Amino acid sequence: MIATSNTITHEEVRIIDQEHDILHRTIRLIDEAFITKQGNKRISQLISELYKFIDFHFTSEENLMLFTDFPYYDEHKKEHTELMRDLADIICAFNADMIDYHELVDYLNNRFTDHSDLPDRQLKAYLVTMIK
């Protein structure tokens, strides 16, 4: 175990994993809403939900990173900030009919899968070492 008094529980790590699952499930719901023609109101609600959830999730991760003295906090936080900015931009482009739903869903899948694959795996590996 790393020498710090800021240990966490298995449940805290499990919650972060569950949040990742919710994020990916919401992206699938957006895709399904387009495919099944559920209407713009439903799609807009899901996009809003996704944006708010990602913001919440990033805050959760950042709080854990700070609490456990995660050594790559600054880099990970910077990526979160860039992802939120890019997400706002892509949503605006979609709402202005500058991109279609395929581009939106592809962006969401690719960008958040990339983030989950490397930076979040690195964070999880670190957090596991912090479990009491």
Summary of the structure (lengths in Angstrom):
residues: 132
radius of gyration: 16.4
end to end distance: 8.6
largest distance: 53.6
contacts: 375
relative contact order: 0.18
helix: 80%
strand: 2%
